[in-house]
């Protein structure tokens, strides 16, 4: 049997996940409705007996600015466990400050230039705001145009919201 590369297996997994159809689980967990686990059951059906399983996150987002994003990303657990987890530390650390999270939320809501951001309650001085904006740009959570207008890159919108949702208890 031919050994497939991780990239080939990932591409196959992504293709299968993209083709998911909503199927309710055969036996829902106690207190859960069958439709609660449609994505999980779909993933289970697509990956079969992939050793170690897989992680998938996906979303459809309509921002207050009328921007719309549809995105999904999946990885085999085997690949995640093989990677150096210190690599994403800087990216995750940039989200570890309440002002930075508030800045990201404001940018998603359409407040995109530093002057408008400085008018927002609780974000600090203009110098502090620029410091936080630089941290977010360096970590890839924001980018700015030549005109000084900031935006969350489209490919980062759903991962950002997944991280925030995952941080709630």
N, C-alpha and C positions, 0 to 999 in steps of 0.2 A: 504494500500500500504506500502510495506517494505521500511524503510528509509535506504539508502545506505551511507556508510562512505565516507568521503572526499577522502580517499585513493582509495576506490573502484571506485568512480566517476572519479578520476584522471586517474586510470589505464584504465578505459573504454574510456575516452577522448583520451588518448595517443594511444590506439589501433585504434580508429576511425581515428585519424589524420594520423597514419602510413599507413592506407589504402586509403588515399586520391587519387583521380584521378583528373587530370587536367580538370576542367570544366570552361569554360568562364562565366563571370557574365551575367545575363540576360540583365541588363542595365548598361553599364559602365558610370562612371562619365564623365561630359563634358571634352573633350580634352584628354581623356584616351582611349587606345585601350582595347578591351575586354580581351585580354590575360594578361593585367597588374595586374588584381586582382584574378588570378586563385587560389592562395593560400588562400586568404581571403574568396573567395566564397566556396572553398573546406572546410575550417574550419567552415564556417556558416552552410554548409550542414551536417557536422559531429556532431556538438554540438546541433543542433536543437534549442530548446528554453531554453537552459541552463540559468538559472537565472543569470544575471550579465555578461554573456558572458565568453570568455576565451582569453588568450594570448598565442601565439605560436611563437617560433623562431626556425629556421632550417637553415641548410646550407650544402653545399658540398664544401670542400676546398682541393685544391692541393697546398701544400707549395713548395717553391723553393727547399727544401730538398727532394722532392719526397714523403713526407709523405702525406697521404690522410685521410681526416676525413669526415664522413657523420654523421650528428647528428641532433636531433630535441628535443624540450622540450616544453611542454604546461602545462598551469595551469589555472584552473578556476579563474576568477576575484574574486569571493567570497572568495576563499582561500587567494589570494594575499592581499585582503583588510583586512582580519582577522589577518594577521601576524604582528609582531612587525617590522616596517621598520627600526628601529635603528640597528637590527641585521646585515644587510649587509653593514653597514656604514664603517667598517674597510676594508672590501674587496673592496668596491668602492673607499675609500680614497686612497688606495695604487695605484690606477690608476690616481690620481689627480696631478701627477708630470710629466712634459714633459720628463724628463730623464728616468723615469720608463717606460713610453710608448715607448720611443725610444729603451730602452733595450729589451722590449718584442718584438718589431718589429724585431730587430736584431737577437734575439734568434729564432723567427719564420723563419727568412731568413737563419739560419744555423750557425750564429756566437754564439757559445755556451760555450766557456770557458772564464774566467775572463781576461786572458792575451789578447785574441783576442778582447774582448770587450773594454779593456783599449786602444787598438790601434785605436778605432773608434773615429772620430771627435766629439767633443762637449759633451762627456759623463762624463767628469771630471776626477779626480784623481782615482787611484786604490782604495783608501780608500772610496771615495764617491761612486764608483761603487759597492763595497761590501755592503755599507750601503743600497743602493737602491735594490740590489739583495736580501738582507735579508728581506726587507719590502715586496717584491713581493713573496718570499717563504713563509713568515708568513701569507700572505693573500691568499695563495693557487694559485697564478697566475704562479708561477714557482716551480719546484722541481729540486734538484741536486742529482747527483750520488756521490758515494764515490770518484770518480776521479775529482770532481769539475766541471762536465759538467752540464750545465743548460738546461732545456727544459720546454716548456709550456705543462702541462698535457693534453693529448688528449681530455678529457672531458671539458677542458676550452678553447680550440682553437676557436670554433665557438661562444660561449658566449662572449669571448673577442672581436672578430671581430664585433659581433652584437652591443656591447656597443660602440665601436669606431664609427661604422656606425651611430648609433643613436645619437651620440654627434655632428655630423655635422649638420650645419643649412643650 
